[in-house]
């Protein structure tokens, strides 16, 4: 009878053990189902987020491309401005050299005695010409009133 009782206790313990294992497995399956539902919800959210990010990536790429094009255009503009500045500097340098050469040449001519004498003679001739012109103007003005006087018997056309 001890064996029967032992077998009955062993069978009861086995049933309790199997019931506990089944209870634990059921709880684990519920938790696994909840975790699977959460994973599916996270996957759905991830797909939505991916779609939104994909929608933002294209305009962002376009914006970056446009900014790159504008930077290239600005770079070309700055390069052209630099070239213009270089050309202006070169032209200014050339003009300064030409002015220097002309100034030196004018100084040399002014320093020459012959040039001074020629300039003096030219001024004397100019003064003589001016005096002659003034004399001619004065004589012309004094002759003009007598030419405008009418002789008797003649009528003026005006």
C-alpha positions as MATLAB code, in Angstrom:
seq = 'XXXXXXXXXXXXXXXXXXXXXXXXXXXXXXXXXXXXXXXXXXXXXXXXXXXXXXXXXXXXXXXXXXXXXXXXXXXXXXXXXXXXXXXXXXXXXXXXXXXXXXXXXXXXXXXXXXXXXXXXXXXXXXXXXXXXXXXXXXXXXXXXXXXXXXXXXXXXXX';
ca = [
       0.000    0.000    0.000;
       2.888    2.271    0.493;
       3.756    1.645   -3.091;
       0.259    2.613   -4.146;
       0.396    5.712   -2.082;
       3.816    6.517   -3.461;
       2.575    5.963   -6.991;
      -0.478    8.137   -6.319;
       1.657   10.916   -4.832;
       4.048   10.652   -7.753;
       1.142   10.804  -10.220;
      -0.370   13.787   -8.377;
       2.975   15.567   -8.330;
       3.358   14.830  -12.049;
      -0.115   16.254  -12.793;
       0.646   19.379  -10.735;
       4.009   19.736  -12.459;
       2.442   19.352  -15.910;
      -0.321   21.841  -14.957;
       2.286   24.363  -13.769;
       4.287   23.900  -16.929;
       1.148   24.353  -19.040;
       0.193   27.481  -17.045;
       3.719   28.946  -17.517;
       3.701   28.073  -21.230;
       0.305   29.743  -21.680;
       1.533   32.918  -19.914;
       4.663   32.845  -22.036;
       2.548   32.455  -25.198;
       0.418   35.458  -24.160;
       3.538   37.532  -23.530;
       4.992   36.363  -26.853;
       1.746   37.343  -28.601;
       1.851   40.782  -26.992;
       5.488   41.198  -27.990;
       4.641   40.106  -31.550;
       1.787   42.647  -31.702;
       4.129   45.358  -30.415;
       6.770   44.341  -32.975;
       4.175   44.528  -35.766;
       3.029   47.955  -34.545;
       6.655   49.089  -34.411;
       7.218   47.700  -37.906;
       4.158   49.585  -39.171;
       5.373   52.794  -37.514;
       8.822   52.187  -38.976;
       7.320   51.813  -42.480;
       5.391   55.079  -42.031;
       8.486   56.833  -40.731;
      10.540   55.456  -43.603;
       7.966   56.731  -46.094;
       7.961   60.180  -44.459;
      11.753   60.312  -44.406;
      11.796   59.167  -48.027;
       9.419   62.034  -48.838;
      11.743   64.479  -47.093;
      14.913   63.122  -48.681;
      13.937   64.016  -52.243;
      13.178   67.716  -51.561;
      16.289   67.878  -49.401;
      18.373   66.455  -52.238;
      16.865   69.020  -54.628;
      17.598   71.815  -52.160;
      21.182   70.630  -51.780;
      21.613   70.392  -55.563;
      20.178   73.896  -56.025;
      22.430   75.273  -53.297;
      25.390   73.569  -54.974;
      24.487   75.120  -58.348;
      24.125   78.555  -56.772;
      27.467   78.182  -55.007;
      29.095   77.226  -58.300;
      27.515   80.263  -59.993;
      28.672   82.508  -57.145;
      32.133   80.982  -57.388;
      32.258   81.799  -61.101;
      31.041   85.329  -60.351;
      33.735   85.841  -57.707;
      36.328   84.430  -60.112;
      35.189   86.865  -62.827;
      35.280   89.769  -60.358;
      38.818   88.740  -59.426;
      39.816   88.699  -63.088;
      38.253   92.127  -63.637;
      40.132   93.427  -60.600;
      43.362   92.015  -62.012;
      42.695   93.636  -65.368;
      41.963   96.984  -63.702;
      45.160   96.720  -61.667;
      47.129   95.902  -64.817;
      45.531   98.802  -66.723;
      46.191  101.188  -63.837;
      49.811  100.076  -63.705;
      50.197  100.569  -67.460;
      48.562  104.025  -67.266;
      50.903  105.015  -64.441;
      53.920  103.906  -66.495;
      52.664  105.832  -69.553;
      52.027  108.931  -67.449;
      55.483  108.665  -65.964;
      57.109  108.371  -69.388;
      55.074  111.296  -70.769;
      55.885  113.418  -67.732;
      59.587  112.701  -68.050;
      59.472  113.453  -71.770;
      57.646  116.749  -71.175;
      60.184  117.698  -68.515;
      63.064  117.002  -70.878;
      61.502  119.137  -73.606;
      60.727  121.974  -71.220;
      64.285  121.947  -69.933;
      65.820  122.320  -73.354;
      66.902  125.866  -74.139;
      65.785  125.587  -77.761;
      62.307  124.581  -76.654;
      62.117  127.553  -74.330;
      63.174  129.915  -77.110;
      60.614  128.411  -79.502;
      57.873  128.722  -76.903;
      58.822  132.358  -76.309;
      58.741  133.090  -80.038;
      55.370  131.376  -80.392;
      53.977  133.476  -77.562;
      55.339  136.651  -79.170;
      53.723  135.737  -82.504;
      50.475  134.973  -80.718;
      50.611  138.360  -78.992;
      51.330  140.085  -82.299;
      48.425  138.237  -83.962;
      46.087  139.211  -81.124;
      47.085  142.883  -81.399;
      46.494  142.795  -85.172;
      43.109  141.164  -84.707;
      42.059  143.776  -82.134;
      43.227  146.599  -84.439;
      41.252  145.109  -87.331;
      38.130  144.737  -85.112;
      38.396  148.339  -83.956;
      38.798  149.682  -87.509;
      35.903  147.521  -88.719;
      33.580  148.829  -86.011;
      34.431  152.440  -86.729;
      33.881  151.900  -90.484;
      30.516  150.188  -89.978;
      28.441  153.304  -88.985;
      29.583  155.269  -92.044;
      28.648  152.387  -94.363;
      25.179  152.229  -92.851;
      24.491  155.953  -93.455;
      22.250  156.501  -96.480;
      23.030  158.861  -99.259;
      20.270  161.298 -100.278;
      17.941  159.986 -102.929;
      18.493  156.317 -102.130;
      16.065  154.270 -100.116;
      16.959  151.385  -97.953;
      15.631  147.936  -98.829;
      15.002  147.117  -95.214;
];
